[in-house]
């Protein structure tokens, strides 16, 4: 730029004289206020656009920023010029932060609309930056001239990509994958433009022509996806698809206007976006309570489902336990009526005192589980007499455990370990406290089995899996079973202390 007043040069760009225009472009900015000028003075401004893809729009912007008036009124006038855009941009950025926070909250609640809210929030964030930075008075309150231009273009680029992502998410059927690919392509074009500028292949302003050309194609694909959405099936959200059409048409108009060198490029996108943003913000505020209520109901249903699963598991175990106990008493009736009579009495006391543990769906003190276990094994010892030995090694019982989780393990040890062996067998019950967990072990020296062999005996074998599942679901505990044919079996329960201390 060179400025002459009455034929005398008063301002010139020294870069022109030393041939450094390409290296200084985008890194050096000049602003100038004239001395006092009379109405009879002749002002001549000579402009040269060094950019590879320069157009009339650059000249029009410069001419539009020239102010004619007194020096005292200049700052006040210019600051008022961009005030509306700054207020709108600030509002959009604040709303965007709230939307992004809402998207994070929705994500924690596993609400599907969180992605849509996040895309809209990101779109509003960058478009808000676009509103603030695209003002004539920017140099008066921000002296980072080159940074402002870079930031403005980056906001435009990212806003366009976020818009593409929002459009892709509003398409629900066959065209969605194509729309998502277009949004991904938009992001890829942004990265390429940034890298070209970063490695000084071309200044960022010159990448804009390629960026616009690529996005005209990308938005044409998105427009085709929207048309496909309408033609191929019934549209479930007419407001969303109408918003997509308006946004794409506005973006097309501004891109063509910019390439053609028209004035006020970007005005269509700004106006359409602001209207659509307000519409969708109101819709979103109305939908948030419904989404939150649906998420809470889903959590309740999930809890009820888990509770029902536990109830089913208990219903499978209880009849099994009662059947085996009665079967033991039945066996004693023929062999030892006196012992059977005592066993019936003990079993009746056992049922009266421990029925609550059979139906309880929360963990119980281990000492309560231990009483059930001792009663059961006492009945089994009455049945098998000297063939079955019971060894107790209880080092601690001050923790909680899901009810009826140790008894099925002892039952397996007796029924499948000792009973199938011809020799006298021993079942050992032990508990101990470790640094991070409690361990309960039920072991036997019976026939054992190959843990890697699949059993094809026609039985479901649900008991142990039920125990394993309840231990994990109710207190995060693990059940490990090891066995060796001819040597016996060991079942070890490990309960994390944080879930077994009875404080919850």
N, C-alpha and C positions, 0 to 999 in steps of 0.2 A: 504494500500500500504506500502510495506517495500522495501528499496533499500540498496543493499550491494555493496561495492567496494572492490574487492580482499578479500571477505569473511567478511569484517567489516561492521556492520550495521551503515549507516549514516543517515537514515530517517525512521521513523516508525510512525504509527498512534496510538497514545496512547489510542484511543477509543477501539482498538482491545484488549488491555490488561485489560481494566476494564469493558468490555462487554457492552459498550454504543453505539454500532454501529447503532442500530435501532433509537435511540433518536437523534443522531447527524447527521444521513443521511439527506442530503438536506439542512442542516443548518450550516455545517462546511466544509470549503474548504481549501485545502492545495496546494500551488505551491512551487516548489523547483528548485533552480539552483545548479548544482554540482560544487564542487571545480575543480581545474585544473586536467584534466584526461589525461593520456598518452595512446598511442596506445596499450601498453602492459597490461593495466588494464582490469580486468574482471568485468563487470557490471551485477548485478543480480537484477531484479525487480520482487518482489512477489506481485501478485494482488489477492484480494478477492472481489467478487461482493456480497454485502449484500442484494441486491434487490431480491424480491421474484420471479420476472420474468426477471432476468438478462439474457443477451445474449452476443454473441461474439462481437456485434456491440460496446458495451461499452468499451471492451478491445481495439478494433481497433481504436476507437476515441482517447483513451489515447496514444497508440503507435504512432498514426499519429501526435500528438501534441508535440512529443519529437523532439527537435532541436539539431543538431550536428554542432557546429561551435563556433566561438569566441564570447565572451560575448558582445563585442562592437557592433557586427553586429546583435545580437539577436533581439533587439527591432525593429530595422528598417525592418528586414526580416519579423517578425511576423505581423507588422502593414500593410505591403504591401499585406500579404496573404489574408486578408479579405476586402481589399479596394474596390474591384469590387462589392462584395455583399452589402457593406454599401452604395455605390453610387446608386445601383439599388433599394435598400430598401428605401432610402431617396426620390428618384424619385417617387416611388409608393405611399409613404405617402403623398407627395405634391399633386400628381394627385388625390389621394383618397379624400383629403380635398376639392379640386375643384369639384369633382363629387358629394360629399355630399352637398356642397353648391348649385350645380346645381339641385340636387334632391329637395332641399327645395324650390328653385325658381319655379321648375316645379309644385310642390305641390300647391303653391300659385296661379299658373295659371290654376290649375285643369287639368294638362296634365298627361295622363295615364302612360306614360313612366317614370315618376318620380320614381316609385317604382323600376323599373329595374335599373335605374341610381343609386339609393340609395344602392341597393344590391351590385352592382358592386363596388361602392365606399367603402362600408364596407369590402368587400372581399379584395380589394387592400390595405386597411389600415392595416389589420391584416397580410396579406401576406408580406407587406413591413416590418412590425415588425419582421416577421419570417426571412426574408433575412438579416436584420441587426443583430439579436441576434444569428443566427446560423453560427458563425464564430469562428475559432480557436483562434484568437487574442483578443477575447472579454475581458479576464481578464486584458489585458494591459491598456485598456482605461475605463473600468467600474469595480470597485472593489466590487460591490454589487453581489457577486458570486451566492448566493442562490436565490436572486431576479431574476437574469438573467435567471436561469434555469426555475423558475416558469413562468416568463414572456414569455419565448420561447414556453413552452408547451401550455400556454393559447392562444398565437397567433395561434399556430397550430390548436387548438380545435375550436377557433372562425372562423378561415379562412375556415375550413372544413364545418362549419355550414352555413356560408355565401355562400360558393360554392353551397351547396345543395339548398339554397334559390334561387340563380341565375338560377340554372337548373330548379327548379320548375316553376319559372316565365316564362321560355322560352317554356314550354309545354302548349299548348293552348286548348286542348280538354279534353277527358274523363279522361286521366291519371293525369291531373293537381292536383286534390284533393289528389290522392295517393302520388304524388311527394311532395306536401305541407306537408302532414302528415309525410313523411320521413324527411323533413327539420326540422319540429317541433321535431321529435324524436331525431335528432342530437343535437338540443339545450338542450333537456331534459337530454341526456347523459352527456353533458358538465356540467350541473348544478349538477348532481349526483356526477361526478368526483370531482368537486370543493368542494362539501360538505364533501365527504369522506376525502379529504385532510385537509379541515378546521377543522373538528372535530377529526383529528389525528387517524382516523380509519386505514389509510395507507398513506404513503408518496405519493406525486403527481406522482412521477416517476412510482410507482407500479400501479397506476390507468391506465397507458397508455396501458397496455395489454388489459384490459377490454374495454377501449375506442376504441382501434383499432379493436377488435373483433366485437363490436357493429357497428362500421362504415363500416366494410366490408359488413355486412348485409344491412345497410342503403344505401350504394352506389350500392349494387346489385339491390335493389328496384328501385333506380333512373335509373340505366341502363335499367331495364325492362320497366320503364315508357318511356324512350327515344325510345326503340325499338317499343313499342306500338304506340308511336307518328308517327313513320315512316310507320308502317305496316297498321294501321287502316285508314289512310287518307293521302292526299297529304300534304307534308311539305311546309309551306309558307316561312319559314326562314331556308334555308338549312345550312347557315353558323352557325347559333345559335345551331342547333341540332348536327352538326359535332363538334362544340366546346365542347358540353356536352359530347359526346362520348370520345373525346381525354382527357378531364379533368378527367373523371371517370376512364378510363384505366390507366392514369398516377397515380392517387391516389391509385388505386388497387395495382399497381406495387410497389409503395413506402411502402404501408402498409405491404404487404407480405415480402418485403425486410427487413423491420425493425424487424418484428416478427422472421424472419429466421436468423437475426443477420448479414445481409449483410452490406457492407460498402457503404458510400455515400447515405444512405436512405434520400429521399426527393429531390434528384436531378431531377427526372422525373417531379414531380409536379412543381418544380421551373421553369424548362425550358419550359414546356408546358404552364404554367400559364403566363409567361412573353410574349411568342409569342401571345397567345390568347388575353391577355390584350391590347397589342399594336394594334392588329387588331380591337378589339371592341372599343377601344378609338378613332381610326380614324373614324370608322363607326358612333360613337356617335357624334363626332364633325361635321360630315357631316349632321347628322339628326337634330341637335339642331336648326339651322335656320328654317327648315321646321316645327318643332314642335312649335317654337315661332310664326311663321306666322299663323299656324293653330289655335293656342290659341287666337291670336289677332282677326282673322276672326270670331271665335266662340263668342268672346265678342261683336263684332260688330253686329253679327246676333242676339245675346241675346238682345242688346239694341234696334235693329230694331223691334224685336218681341214685346218688351214692348211698343214701340211707336205705333205699329200697334194695340195692344190691347186697348191702350188709344183712338186711332182714332175710333175704333169700338164702344167703349163706348160712345164717343161724338156723333157718328152718330145715336146711339139709343136714346140719350137724346134730341138732337136738334129737330127732327121732332115731338117728343112728346110735347116739349115746344111750338113750333109754332102751333101745332094743338089745344092745350088747349087755347092759347091766342086768336086764331081766333074763337074758339068756344065761348069764352066769348063775343067777339064783335058780333058774330052772335046772341047770346041770347039778347043782348041789342038792336039789330035792330028792334025787334018786341015790346019790352017793352018801350024803350026810344030812338027814332031815334036821338035826339039831343045829348044825351050822347054817342050814338054809333058813331056819326060823330066825336066827340071829341076823343073817344077812338081810332078810326082809325088814326086820326092825331097823337095822342100820340104814337101809336104803330109804325107808320111809322118813327117818329123821333127816337124811341127806336131802331128800326132795323138799321137805318143809323148810329147811334152813337155807337152801341154796337155789331155790327156784328163780329168785331175782337175778342171779348171775346167768341163768340160762337165756333170759330174754333181754338182758342189758346190752345196749349197743355202744356203750362207751367203755373205755378201759377200766379195769378193776384192780385193787391192790393185789400184788402177787401172792400174798398170804392167803387171800380168798381163793385164788386159783389153785393154790397148793392144797387147801382143804378138800376141794373137789377131786384133785388128783389122788390124794391119799385115800379118800373114800373109794374111788374107783379101783385103785390098785389093791386095796384091802379085799374088795369083792373078788378080784381076779386071783388073789392069793388063796382065798377060800376055795376057789374052784380048782386051781391047779396044785395046791398044797406045796409039796417039797420041790416040785419041778420048777417053780418060779421063785427067784430071790429078788428082793428089792433093796437097793442101796441108795441112801439119801446123803447128799453132800451140799447142803444149803448154806452158803456163806453169807447171803444177803437176801432179804425179801422186802426191802423198803423201796419199791418202785411199782409202777402201774403197767398193766399188760392187758390186751384185749381178752375178754373172757373166752374160755373153751378153745385156747390155742395150744396149750401144752398137753392137755388130756388126749386129743387125737394122735399126737406123736407117741405118747406112752401106749395107747391102744394099738397102734401099728407095730410098736416094738414087741408087745406081748403076742399079738395075733399072727403077725407075719414073720417075726424074728424067732421068738422062743417056741411057740406052739408047733412050728414046722421042723423044729430040731428034735432029735431023739435024746439029746443029753439035757441035763439040768442047765437052765439059763439064768442070766442075771440082767435085770434092767436097772440102770443107774440114772438118777435124777440129780442134777447139780446146777447151782447158780453161783455166779461170781460177779464182782464189780471190777470193771476195767477203767482206764482213764477217760474214755469217751462214750462208753456204752455199758449196758448190762448184758451178760450172756446167760442163757438157760440152755442146758444140754440134756438131751434124752438119748442114752446109748444102750445098746444091747449086744450080747455076744452070741446072737442066734445065727441063722443060716446066711444072712446077708443077701445081696443081689447086685447085679451089674447095673449101675446107674445110667449107662449109655444104651441099655437094651430097652426097646419098646415092648411094653406088655400087650399081648393080644389074647387076654383071657376073657374078653367079653364084658369086663366091668369098666365103669366110668372113671374110677379112681379120682373122684372130685374132692375127697376130704383134705388131702395135703395141699392141693391148689387153693382150696377155700381158705385154709389157714394162712398160706403164703400171701394171698390177696388181702385178707383182713389185716394182717400184721402191717403190710405196706400202706394200705389206705388209711388206717386209723392212727398209726404212730410212726410211719416211715421205717419200720423194722424189716430186717431181712432174715430169711430162713435158708440155711445151707444144709444139705443132706449129703453125706458121704457114706459109702458102703463098699464092702468087699465080700464076694461069695465065700462062705465058710468061716468068716471072721466076725461078722456083725455089721451093725449100722449105727451111725451117729447123726442126730439132728440137732443143729445149733441155731438158736434164735439170738439175734443181736439187736437190742433196742437202744437207739441213741438216747443219751441222758437227757437232752433238751426236750424230748417227747415222752419220757418215761418217769419224770420226777414228780408228777401229780400236781404241778402248779397251774396247768392250763384248765 
